[in-house]
C-alpha cells in the first residue's frame, strides 16, 4: 500500500505540469506500468472518483476481483482497460482528487491516461473506425459536398443503414449522429458578414472588442447556424467578428486517441494563423468548449516553450466569458425582448475545467423572467465514446443522472455548451432538441 502523506489534500491551487511527451521515456512501457501501478494504488485507497466515469469502477473491479484485493494482484496487461474508459474530461483532476500537484504524490490521472493511450497508439496504431471518427477534417470535406450531405443524413435515419453501420464500423445503432450541411458555418458567416454594417470597436483592459471566430470542424460541418447566431449577438453588442482565415481540427479527437503527432501537425497549421490574428488586434473564440480548452490548456501543456502557443492561449475566450467581461465594463446590451423561462443548463465538462465560472448562466440570467438551473453532471458523450458500440451503453449510464434531472424539469428548455453532449442528453431525456446558450441569447435579443 502507498505510504500515507503528511496531509490529505491541499489549500493550494492545483498545478498542471507540462506533458513531457517528447521525452523517449514517455513511451517506455515498463516505466509507464510502474507509474500506472503507483497512481492506481493511490486511487484504490481513495475511491472518491468512483462516480465520475467508467475508468474508476473498471480499476476498482480489477482490484477487488484480484487474488490479493490490492493493486499488486492486478495483471499489468489489464491496466489499459482503465485507460480505454478515460475520455480526458479532466474532472477527476479539477474537482475530486486530493492528491494533485503541488501535493507530494503528484497525481495527474488524465495525463497518465493520455500517456497510456499514446503508448498504445505507438505500439498498436488505431482501428479503421477510430481513425475515421477522429479524422474530422477529412470526413467533413466529403460529407458536406452538396447532395452527399443529404444522402448521409437520410441514411443515418434508416434503421437498416444504422444496423449495417454497426456491423461494419462498430458505430452503435442508437447513438446520436450529427447531421452534415453543405452550407457550412464558414459559408454562412462569410455571407452574413458582407451584409452587416461595420461596428465601432471599443477595447477594454481585458477585451479588444473584435474577435476572430474559429468555427471548429463540428461547428462548421454540423452546427453551422450557431456561427450566425454568435455573429448576430456579438454584432448587436458592437463586437466586430471575422472568420479565422484558415483552420484545421483543433486536435482534440486525435489527442483522445493518443495520436500526439497528429495533434502537433494540427497545431503547426492553426497556431501561426491564430497568432497572426492576435498580432493584428483580435481576440479569439470558438463555440465548442473542447476546442477552446485545446488552445487554452492542452496545447500550452504540450508545447510550453512555444511563444506563439502561449500568445494564442492568452487571447482565447469562451464566447460567454467574453460577453461577461464586456458586461463588467458596461458594454453588454440588455435590451432583451423575449423571456426564456426555465432553462436546464448542462455545463460541459471541458467548460467546467477552464475555471472561468458559469458565464453562460450569468449572461442568460440577465434576461427578465428567465431562470437558469445549472446541471453539473457529465453527459457521458465525449465525441466518440457515446458513438462506439463497445462504450455506448456506458455513455448512456453516465448520462442518465443529468437526463433524469432534465425530465423532472418539465417545460424547461434543455441547453448545453457542447452540441454533441446536448444531443445525447436530449435523446436520453426524450426531449426534441438541446439549444446552445448562444442560440438562447439570440432569441432573447429577438435577433
MARPAGU-638957 format. One record per residue: x, y, z of N, C-alpha, C in turn. Coordinates in steps of 0.05 Angstrom, whole numbers, plus 32768, in hexadecimal, padded with zeros to 4 digits. Example, Ala and Ser with C-alpha at 12.3 -4.5 7.8 and 13.67 -1.06 7.14 Angstrom:
<nodes>
81087F8E809C80F67FA6809C81087FBE809C
81017FD3808E81117FEB808F81028001809D
</nodes>
This chain:
<nodes>
80117FE88000800080008000801180198000
8006802F7FF6801580487FF5801980538011
8030806080148036806D802D802380858031
801A8088804A8008809E8050801680B9804C
800980CD8041801580E7803E801480F68058
8024810C80598024811D80708008812A8073
7FFB812E805E7FE1813A805E7FD181318046
7FB78130804A7FA5812980337F9A81428028
7F9D8145800E7F92815D80017FA581748004
7F9C818B7FFA7FAC81A37FFB7F9B81BC7FF9
7FA381D180067F9681EB80027FA181FA7FEB
7FB681EF7FDF7FC381FC7FC87FB381F67FAE
7FB482087F9B7FA782037F827FB581EC7F73
7FA581DB7F657FB181C57F567FC581D07F42
7FDB81C27F3E7FF081C97F2B7FF181B47F15
7FF081BC7EFC7FF181A97EE6800E81AB7EDA
801C81957EDB803781937ED08035818F7EB2
8048819A7EA3804981947E86804A81767E80
803F816F7E6A803F81537E61805A814D7E53
806A813C7E5F808581377E55808581227E3F
807581277E2A807181127E16808781107E02
809981237E0280B081217DEF80C781117DFB
80C5810A7E1480DA80FA7E2280D780DD7E1B
80EC80CF7E1480EB80B37E0C80DF80A27E22
80E580A97E3B80DA80997E5180BC809A7E54
80B080AE7E48809380B17E47808680987E3B
8094808C7E27808980757E198094805B7E23
80A3805B7E3880AE80427E43809880347E52
8091801C7E48807A800D7E53807F80057E70
80987FFD7E77809D7FF57E92809B800C7EA5
80A680237E9D80A4803B7EAE808780437EB1
807880417E9B805B80487E9D804D80367EB0
8052801C7EAF804480097EC1804B800F7EDF
806480177EE4806B801D7EFF805B80357F0A
8058804A7EF8804980617F00802B805B7F02
8021804A7EF0800580427EF2800080337F0C
801280217F14800E80137F2D800F80257F45
802180397F448023804C7F5A8009805C7F5D
800080677F487FE880787F497FCF80677F4E
7FCD80507F427FB6803F7F467FB480367F63
7FCB80337F707FCB802C7F8D7FBF80427F9E
7FC7805B7F967FBC80727FA47F9E80747FA0
7F9580717F877F7980727F807F69805D7F8F
7F7480457F907F67802F7F9E7F6380357FBC
7F7680437FC87F73804A7FE47F6180617FEA
7F5980707FD57F4980887FD87F2C80837FCE
7F29807D7FB57F1080767FA87EFB808D7FA7
7F0480A67FA97EF180BC7FA87EE680C07F8C
7EF480B77F787EEC80BC7F5C7EDA80A67F50
7ED080947F617EC2807D7F577EA980847F47
7E9D809C7F4C7E8580A37F3E7E8980B57F25
7EA280BA7F1E7EA780CD7F087EA580C07EEC
7EB280AA7EE87EB2809D7ECE7EB7807F7ED2
7EBB80707EBD7EBF80537EBF7EDB804B7EC5
7EEE805E7EC37F0A80577EC87F0D804C7EE5
7F01805A7EF77F0580537F147EF6803A7F1C
7EDD80367F157ED0801C7F1A7EE080057F0D
7EEA80097EF57EFA7FF47EE87F137FED7EF8
7F2180027F027F397FFE7F127F327FF07F2C
7F1D7FF97F3A7F167FEE7F547F0C7FD17F51
7EFE7FCB7F3B7EF67FAF7F377F0E7F9D7F32
7F227FA77F247F3A7F977F1F7F487F917F3A
7F497FA57F4B7F567FA27F657F457F8E7F77
7F2B7F937F787F1B7F847F8A7F187F667F82
7F1B7F627F687F187F467F5E7F337F387F5C
7F497F467F647F637F397F637F687F277F7C
7F7C7F177F7B7F827F047F917F897F137FAB
7F977F297FA87FA07F377FC07F8D7F4E7FC8
7F7B7F557FB67F697F6C7FBA7F787F867FBE
7F917F867FB47FA17F9E7FB37FAC7FA17F96
7FB97FB87F917FC17FBD7F757FD67FA97F6C
7FE67F9D7F7F7FFA7F8A7F777FEE7F707F6D
7FD47F6C7F717FC77F547F667FBC7F587F4A
7FBE7F707F407FB37F767F257FC97F727F10
7FC27F647EFB7FD57F5F7EE57FD97F797ED6
7FF37F827ED47FF87F9B7EC57FEC7F9B7EA9
7FE87F847E9D7FDC7F827E837FBF7F8D7E83
7FB37F8F7E9B7F987F997E9D7F977FB77EA2
7FAE7FC37EA67FAE7FE07EAC7FA17FF07E96
7FA47FE87E7D7F9A7FF77E677F7B7FF77E67
7F6F7FE47E747F527FE37E767F487FFC7E84
7F5880067E977F50801F7EA57F5380377E93
7F6A80387E857F6F804F7E747F5B80507E5D
7F5280397E537F3E80397E3D7F2480467E45
7F1E80487E5F7F0580547E677F0880727E6D
7F20807C7E6C7F2580997E727F2180A97E58
7F1080BD7E597F0D80CF7E427F1880EB7E47
7F2A80ED7E5B7F3981057E607F28811E7E66
7F1381197E767F0281307E7D7F1081427E92
7F2481377EA07F3481457EB47F25814B7ECE
7F0C81417ED17EFD81477EE97F08813B7F03
7F1581247F007F2181187F187F38812A7F23
7F4881357F107F5E81467F187F5381607F24
7F3E816B7F187F3581867F1F7F2281877F37
7F1381717F3C7EFE81737F507EFF815E7F66
7F0E81487F637F0C81327F767F26812B7F83
7F3C81297F747F54811D7F7E7F62812F7F93
7F6781257FAB7F7581367FBF7F9381347FBD
7F9D81267FA97FBA81207FA87FC7812C7F8E
7FB9813F7F827FC5814C7F6A7FDC815E7F73
7FEF81647F61800481767F687FF981917F70
8004819F7F84801F819A7F90802081857FA6
800C81747FAA800E815F7FBE8026814D7FB7
803281427FCB804A81337FC78046811A7FB6
802D810F7FB5802880F77FA5802680FD7F88
802181177F818023811F7F658012810E7F52
7FF8810C7F587FE680FC7F477FD9810D7F32
7FDD81067F197FCF81137F037FC380FC7EF2
7FAC80F27EFB7FA080DA7EEF7F9B80DE7ED1
7F8F80F47EC87F8A80F77EAB7FA380F67E9A
7FB881047EA37FD181037E947FDE80E87E94
7FDB80D97EA97FE580BE7EAA7FD680AC7E96
7FBC80B07E957FAB80A17E827FB380A97E65
7FB880C27E617FC080CB7E467FDB80BE7E3F
7FED80BC7E52800780AF7E4C800280927E45
7FF080847E537FEA80687E4D7FDE80667E31
7FCC80787E2A7FC180787E0F7FD6807C7DFA
7FE9808E7E007FFE80947DEC8010807C7DE8
8017806E7DFE802780567DFC801980417DEC
7FFF803D7DF27FEF80297DE37FEE80307DC5
7FEA804A7DBF7FE980527DA38003804E7D95
801980547DA38034804F7D97803980327D92
802F80217DA4803480047DA180217FF67D8E
80077FFF7D8F7FF37FF07D807FE580007D6A
7FE8801A7D6A7FD9802A7D577FBC802C7D60
7FAA80317D4D7F8D80337D547F7D80247D3F
7F65801C7D467F53800E7D347F4B80217D1D
7F4180167D087F3780267CF27F2080387CFB
7F0F802E7D0B7EF8803E7D157F0280567D25
7F1580517D387F1F80667D487F2E807B7D38
7F3C80737D247F4980867D127F3580977D04
7F1F808B7CFB7F0B809A7CEC7EFD80AE7CFF
7EF480A47D167EE680B57D297EF680CD7D32
7F1080CA7D347F2180E07D3D7F2C80F17D26
7F2780E97D0E7F3180F97CF67F1B810C7CEE
7F14811F7CFF7EFD81307CFA7F0081427CE2
7F18814B7CDD7F1C815C7CC57F16814C7CAB
7F2181347CA97F1E81247C917F01811C7C8D
7EF481137CA37ED8810B7CA17EC781237C9A
7ECC813A7CA67EBD81527CA07EBF815B7C84
7ED681587C777ED981617C5C7EC781537C49
7EC581387C4B7EB4812A7C387E9881287C41
7E9381297C5B7E7781267C657E6781407C61
7E7481567C5C7E66816F7C587E6481777C3A
7E6B81647C297E6781687C0C7E4881697C07
7E3E817C7BF87E22817D7BF27E1781627BE8
7E00815A7BF17DF281417BEB7DFE812B7BFD
7E19812A7BFF7E2581157C117E1B811A7C2E
7E1A81337C367E1181397C527DF5812F7C56
7DE381347C437DC7812B7C457DC5810D7C46
7DD581007C357DD580E37C347DDE80D77C4F
7DF480E17C5A7DFE80D77C737DE980DB7C89
7DDD80F37C8B7DCA80F97C9F7DB180E67C9D
7DA980E17C857D9280CF7C807D9980B37C88
7DB080AA7C817DB9808E7C877DBB808A7CA5
7DC4809F7CB37DC8809D7CD07DAE809B7CDF
7D9880A07CD17D7D809E7CDE7D6F80847CD8
7D7C80737CC77D7180597CC07D7B80437CD2
7D6980337CDD7D71801E7CF07D83800A7CE3
7D7D80027CCA7D8E7FEE7CBD7DAB7FF97CB9
7DAC80127CB27DC6801E7CAD7DD680217CC7
7DC980277CDD7DD780297CF67DE0800E7D00
7DCF7FFA7CFC7DD77FDE7D037DF07FD57CF3
7DF07FDD7CDA7E077FD67CC87E207FE57CD1
7E1C7FFE7CD97E33800E7CE27E3E80027CFC
7E2D7FF87D0D7E377FEC7D267E477FD37D20
7E3D7FC27D0E7E4B7FA97D087E657FAD7CF9
7E667FC17CE87E7E7FC57CD77E927FD87CE4
7E897FEC7CF47E9B80017CFE7E9C80027D1D
7E8A7FF47D2A7E8A7FF57D477E7F800F7D52
7E6D801C7D437E5F80347D4C7E43802C7D55
7E3E80307D6F7E2580277D7B7E0C80317D6C
7DF9801F7D687DE280267D587DCF803A7D66
7DD2803E7D807DC180517D8E7DCF806B7D95
7DE9806D7D8E7DF880857D947DEE809D7D83
7DED80B47D8F7DE680CC7D807DFC80D47D6E
7DF780D57D547E0B80DD7D417E0580F97D36
7E1981097D337E1481257D2A7E0C81267D0D
7DFC813A7D077DF581407CEB7E0B81507CDE
7E0F814C7CC47E23815B7CB57E1481707CA3
7E2281867C9F7E16819C7C907E2981A67C7B
7E2181A57C627E3281B07C4C7E3481CF7C4F
7E1F81DB7C5A7E2081F87C607E2D81FB7C7B
7E4781FA7C7C7E5781F97C957E5682137CA4
7E6082137CBD7E62822B7CCD7E7382407CBF
7E8982387CB47E9B824B7CA77E8D82597C8F
7E7D824A7C807E6F82567C6A7E5A82697C74
7E4B82617C887E3582717C927E40828B7C9F
7E5482887CAF7E5F82A07CBD7E6C82B37CAA
7E7A82A87C967E8782B97C827E7282CA7C74
7E5C82BE7C6C7E4782CD7C5F7E3A82E17C72
7E3682D87C8B7E2A82E97C9F7E3A83027CA4
7E5482FF7CA67E6683167CAD7E66832A7C96
7E6183227C7E7E6083357C677E4883477C6A
7E33833E7C777E1A834D7C787E18835F7C91
7E29835A7CA57E27836A7CBE7E3683847CBC
7E2C83977CCA7E3983B17CCC7E5383AE7CDD
7E6583C07CD97E7D83BF7CEA7E7683CA7D06
7E8583C07D197E8183CA7D347E9983D97D3D
7E9583EC7D507EAB83FB7D5A7EB783EB7D71
7ED083E27D6D7EDD83D17D807EE483E07D99
7EDD83D57DB17EE383E17DCA7EF283CD7DDB
7F0B83D27DE07F1C83C07DF07F1A83C67E0D
7F1F83B27E1E7F2083B67E3B7F3B83AA7E45
7F3E83AA7E5F7F5783A07E6A7F5A83827E63
7F4483737E627F4683567E5E7F3C834C7E43
7F2E835D7E347F2383557E1A7F29836B7E06
7F2D83627DED7F3483757DD87F1D837E7DC7
7F0683707DCB7EEE83797DBD7EEB836E7DA1
7EFE835E7D987EFC83517D7E7F0783357D81
7EF883217D777F0083057D7A7F0182F77D5F
7F1382E37D5F7F1482D17D487F0882B77D50
7EF582AD7D407EE582957D477EF3827D7D3A
7EFB826A7D4C7F0582507D437EEC823E7D42
7EE482377D2A7ECA822A7D277EC9820E7D32
7EE082007D347EE281E57D3D7ED781D27D27
7EE181BA7D267ED881A77D127EBB81A07D17
7EB3819C7D307E9781957D367E8581AC7D30
7E8C81C47D397E7B81DB7D347E7881E17D17
7E8E81E07D087E8E81E67CEB7E7C81D27CDC
7E7F81B87CE27E7281A47CD27E57819B7CDD
7E53819D7CF77E3C81907D037E2981A37D12
7E3281BA7D1B7E2181CE7D297E2681EA7D1E
7E2281ED7D047E2A82077CF77E1A821F7D01
7E01821B7D097DF182327D117DFC823F7D2A
7E0B82317D3B7E16823D7D537E2882547D4C
7E3782527D377E4982677D2F7E3A82817D28
7E24827E7D1A7E1482967D137E0782A27D2C
7DFF82917D3F7DF5829C7D587E0A82AB7D68
7E2282A07D687E3882AE7D767E3D82C97D69
7E3F82C97D4F7E4582E37D417E2F82F77D47
7E1682EF7D467E0083017D4C7E02830D7D68
7E0782FB7D7C7E0883037D987E2083167D9C
7E37830E7D927E4F831F7D967E4C83397D88
7E4183397D707E3E83517D607E2A83647D6E
7E1583587D797E0183677D887E0E83767DA0
7E23836B7DAA7E3283777DC17E4B83857DB8
7E4B838D7D9E7E61839D7D937E7C838F7D96
7E7C83757D937E9583667D927E99835C7D75
7EAE83657D697EB4835D7D4D7EBD83407D4C
7EB383317D377EBA83157D347EC583117D18
7EDA83007D177EE382F77CFD7EE982D97CFF
7EEA82CC7CE87EF182AF7CE87F0F82AC7CE9
7F1882977CF87F34828F7CF67F3982887CD9
7F4F82927CCE7F55828F7CB27F5582727CA8
7F6282617CB77F6582457CAF7F6782347CC9
7F5A821E7CCA7F5B820E7CE27F5981F07CDD
7F6481E17CEF7F6181C47CF07F5681BC7D0B
7F4F81A37D0E7F45819A7D277F5881A27D3D
7F4E81A97D547F5E81B27D6B7F71819C7D74
7F6B81837D6F7F7C816D7D777F71815C7D8E
7F5C81657D9A7F5181567DB17F4A81397DAB
7F3C81337D947F3681177D8F7F4F81057D8C
7F64810F7D807F7C81007D7D7F8B80FD7D98
7F8981127DA97F9581107DC37F8880FA7DD3
7F6D80F87DD27F5F80E47DE17F6680C87DD7
7F6F80C67DBE7F7780AD7DB37F9480A67DBB
7FA380BA7DC47FBF80B57DCB7FD280BC7DB4
7FC780C67D9E7FD780CD7D867FE280E97D89
7FF780EC7D99800181077D9F801081147D88
801A81047D768028810F7D5E8013811D7D4D
7FFB81127D4A7FE681207D3B7FDD813A7D48
7FDD813A7D637FD781527D727FEC81687D6B
800581607D6A801A81737D648016817E7D47
800F816D7D34800B81777D197FF4818B7D17
7FDF81867D267FC881997D267FD181B37D33
7FE181B17D487FEB81C97D567FFD81D97D43
800D81CC7D33801F81DA7D21801081EA7D0C
7FF881E17D067FE881F07CF27FD882077D01
7FCB82007D177FB982137D237FC6822A7D32
7FDA82237D427FE682377D547FF2824F7D46
8002824B7D30800C82637D237FF682757D17
7FE082697D0D7FCA82797D037FBD82897D19
7FB8827B7D307FAB82897D477FBD829E7D53
7FD782987D557FE982AB7D617FEB82C47D50
7FEA82C17D367FEB82D87D247FD282EA7D28
7FBB82DE7D2D7FA382ED7D327FA582FC7D4D
7FB182EF7D617FB682FD7D7A7FC883157D76
7FDC83127D667FEE83287D607FE0833F7D52
7FCA83397D447FBB834E7D367FA5835A7D48
7FA483517D617F92835E7D737F78834F7D79
7F7783357D727F5F83267D767F6183147D8F
7F4B83117D9D7F4882FB7DB07F3D82E37DA1
7F3D82CC7DAE7F3582B37DA17F1F82A67DB0
7F0D82987DA17EF782897DAE7EEF82727D9D
7EE0825F7DA97ED582487D9C7EBC823F7DAC
7EAA82327D9F7E91822B7DAB7E90820F7DB7
7EA581FF7DB47EA681E47DBF7EBB81E57DD6
7EB381DF7DEF7EC581E17E067EDE81D17E03
7EDD81B97DF77EF581A87DF47F0A81B67DE3
7F0181C57DCF7F1481D37DBE7F2181EB7DCC
7F1081F97DDC7F1B820F7DEC7F2F82047DFF
7F2981EE7E0D7F3B81E27E207F5581D97E13
7F5381D07DFB7F6B81C77DED7F8081DD7DEA
7F7681F57DE37F88820C7DE07F8F82197DFA
7F7D82177E0E7F8282247E287F9482137E3A
7F9281F87E387FA081E87E4B7FB081D27E3F
7FA481C17E2D7FB281A97E247FCB81AF7E13
7FC881C17E007FE081C77DEF7FF581D67DFF
7FEE81E97E11800381F57E22801181E17E33
800481CC7E3C801181B77E4C802281A57E3B
801B81A17E22802B81917E10804381A07E05
803F81BA7E02805481CB7DF6805A81E37E07
806481DF7E20806781F47E33807B82097E2B
808D82027E1980A382157E11809D82237DF7
808682207DEC807F822C7DD2807182477DD8
807E825E7DD2807282787DD98058827D7DCA
805682727DB1803D82767DA2802582687DAF
802A82507DBA801682417DC8800C82517DE0
801F825C7DEF8018826C7E06800982857DFF
801082917DE8800282A97DDF7FE582A37DD8
7FE1828C7DCB7FC682847DC47FB6827D7DDD
7FC2826F7DEF7FB682687E097FAB82817E16
7FBB82967E187FB382AE7E277F9D82BE7E19
7F9982B97DFF7F8582C87DF07F6B82B87DEB
7F6A829F7DF47F53828E7DEE7F3E82907E05
7F2582937DFD7F0F82967E107EF882847E08
7EEB827A7E1D7ED0826F7E197EBD82867E11
7EAA82837E007E9982997DF77E8B82A87E0E
7E8182987E227E7382A57E387E8682B17E4D
7E9E82A67E4E7EB382B37E5E7EB882CE7E53
7EB982D07E397EBF82EA7E2C7EA882FE7E30
7E8F82F47E2D7E7883057E317E76830F7E4D
7E7D82FE7E617E7B83067E7D7E90831B7E83
7EA883187E787EBD832C7E7C7EB383477E70
7EA683477E5A7E9B835F7E4E7E85836B7E60
7E7583597E6C7E6083627E7E7E6C83707E96
7E8183657EA17E8E83717EB87E99838D7EB2
7E9E83927E997EA883AD7E917E9183BE7E87
7E7883B57E8B7E6183C57E837E5B83C57E66
7E6583B27E577E6283B27E3A7E4F839D7E2F
7E43838E7E407E3083797E367E1483857E36
7E0683837E207DEB838E7E1D7DD8837B7E2C
7DC583867E397DB083777E477D94837D7E3D
7D9383847E247D79838A7E177D6B83717E0E
7D66835F7E217D5A83457E1A7D3C83497E15
7D33833A7E017D16833C7DFA7D0783237DFF
7D15830D7E047D0782F37E087D1182E57E22
7CFF82DF7E357D0882CF7E4C7D0D82B37E43
7D1E82A47E537D2682897E4B7D1A82747E5D
7D0D827D7E737D00826A7E857D1582597E94
7D0E82407E9A7D20822E7EA97D3382207E95
7D4C82207E9C7D6082137E8B7D6F81FE7E9C
7D7081E67E927D8081D07E9D7D9B81D17E8F
7DAF81DC7E9C7DC981E27E8F7DDE81CE7E98
7DE581BC7E867DFB81A97E8C7E1581B57E85
7E2781B87E997E4181C47E947E5481AF7E8A
7E5E81B27E727E71819F7E667E8A819D7E78
7E9481847E7A7EAC817F7E8B7EC481907E82
7EC781927E687EDE81A17E5D7EDB81BF7E60
7EC381C87E687EBF81E47E707EC581E77E8E
7EBC81D47E9E7EC081D57EBB7EDD81D67EC2
7EEE81C77EB47F0A81C67EBB7F1A81DE7EB1
7F0D81F17EA37F1A82097E9C7F1C821D7EB3
7F0D82177EC87F0E82287EE17F0782457EDC
7EF282497ECC7EE982647EC67ECE826A7ED3
7EC382567EE17EA882587EEC7E9382537ED7
7E7A82577EDE7E6482507ECC7E5A826A7EBF
7E6982737EAB7E63828D7E9F7E4A828C7E8E
7E4482767E817E2B82747E727E1382777E85
7E14826A7E9C7DFF826E7EB07DFD828C7EB8
7E1482987EBD7E1482B47EC77E0882C77EB2
7E0F82C37E997E0582D57E847DE782CF7E7F
7DDF82B67E7D7DC382B07E787DB182B87E8F
7DBC82B97EA77DAD82C17EBF7DA782DF7EBE
7DB482EE7EAD7DAD830A7EAA7D93830F7E9C
7D8A82FA7E8D7D7182FC7E7E7D5982FB7E92
7D47830E7E917D30830D7EA37D1F82F47EA0
7D1482EB7EB67D0282D37EB77D1182BB7EAC
7D2982B87EB47D3A82A17EAC7D4782957EC4
7D46827B7EC77D53826D7EDD7D6482577ED2
7D7E82587ED87D9182447ECE7D9882317EE4
7D9182187EE07D9782027EF37DAF81F37EE9
7DC681F67EF87DDF81EA7EEF7DE081CD7EF6
7DE881BD7EE37DEB81A07EE77E0881997EE4
7E1581937EFB7E31818D7EFB7E36816F7EFA
7E2D81637EE57E3281467EE17E3B81427EC4
7E4D812F7EC17E5781287EA67E42811B7E95
7E4281217E7C7E2F81157E697E3780F97E62
7E5280F37E647E5C80D97E5C7E6180D67E3E
7E5D80EC7E2F7E6080E97E127E7D80E87E09
7E8C80FD7E0E7EA880FF7E087EAE81057DEB
7E9E80FF7DD87EA481037DBC7EA480E97DAD
7EB380D57DB77EB380BB7DAB7EAB80A57DBE
7EAD80AA7DD87EA880967DEC7E8B808C7DEA
7E78809E7DE67E5C80967DE57E54808A7DCA
7E66808D7DB77E6180837D9C7E6A80667D98
7E7F805E7DA67E8B80447DA27E79802E7DAE
7E7780187DA17E6580027DA97E6E7FF77DC5
7E887FF77DCB7E917FEB7DE47E8E7FFE7DFC
7E8980177DF77E87802A7E0E7E6D803A7E0E
7E5C80367DFA7E4280457DF97E3280417E12
7E2E80287E1A7E1D80237E327E2980307E4B
7E4380317E4C7E50803E7E637E4B805C7E62
7E4C80677E4A7E4680847E477E29808A7E4F
7E1780787E497DFB807B7E517DF9807A7E6F
7E0780687E7C7E0780657E997E11807F7EA6
7E27808A7E9C7E3280A37EA77E1F80BA7EA3
7E1280BB7E8C7E0080D27E867DE480D07E93
7DDD80B97E9E7DC280B57EA97DBB80C97EBF
7DCD80CE7ED37DC680E07EE97DBE80FC7EDF
7DCE81077ECC7DC781227EC37DAD81217EB2
7DA9810B7EA37D9181087E947D7881077EA6
7D7B80F97EBD7D6480F87ECF7D5D81137EDB
7D7281247EE07D6C813F7EEA7D5E814F7ED4
7D66814B7EBB7D58815A7EA67D3B81517EA3
7D3781377EA67D1B812D7EA47D0A81377EBB
7D16813A7ED37D0781437EEA7D0081617EE7
7D1081707ED87D0A818C7ED47CF881907EBB
7CE081877EBE7CCD81887EA87CC881A57E9F
7CC881A97E857CC481C47E7A7CDD81D57E77
7CF381CB7E827D0C81DB7E807D1981D67E65
7D2A81E97E5D7D3981E77E447D5481DA7E4A
7D5B81C57E3C7D7581B87E407D8A81C77E30
7DA081CC7E3E7DB681DA7E317DD181CF7E3A
7DE481CF7E287DFF81C77E2F7E1381D67E1D
7E2A81DC7E287E3F81E97E187E4981D77E02
7E4881BD7E067E5281A97DF37E3B819E7DE3
7E3A81A37DC97E2481987DB87E22817A7DB9
7E39816C7DBB7E38814F7DBC7E2D81457DD6
7E3581517DEC7E2B814A7E067E0D81507E08
7E0581677DFD7DE9816E7DFD7DD8815B7DEE
7DE181527DD77DD2813E7DC77DCF81247DD6
7DE4811B7DE37DE481027DF37DD081047E0A
7DD0811A7E187DBE811E7E2F7DA181207E25
7D9D812E7E0E7D8281307E037D7781157DFD
7D8781047DF17D7D80E97DEB7D7680DA7E05
7D8780DB7E197D8380CC7E327D6B80D77E41
7D6680F17E3F7D5080FD7E4E7D3781007E3E
7D3880F67E257D2180F67E137D1881137E0D
7D2B81257E0B7D2681407E027D2B81427DE4
7D1C81537DD77D2081567DB97D3C81607DB2
7D4781717DC37D61817D7DBC7D6E818A7DD4
7D8781917DD17D9581A27DE47D9E81BB7DD5
7D9C81D27DE37DA481EB7DD77DBD81F67DE3
7DCF81FF7DD27DE8820B7DDC7DE182257DEA
7DEF822D7DFF7DE982467E0D7DEB825E7DFA
7DFC825D7DE67DFD82747DD37DE482777DC3
7DD682617DBE7DBD82627DAF7DA7826D7DC2
7DA882667DDB7D9582717DEE7D98828F7DF2
7DB182987DF37DB682B57DF57DAD82C37DDB
7DB182B67DC57DA882C17DAB7D8A82C57DAC
7D7C82B17DB77D5F82B37DB97D5682C97DCD
7D6582CB7DE37D5E82DF7DF77D6082FB7DEC
7D7483007DDB7D77831A7DCE7D62831E7DB8
7D5583097DAF7D42830C7D997D4F83107D7F
7D6783057D7B7D7683097D637D6E82F57D4D
</nodes>
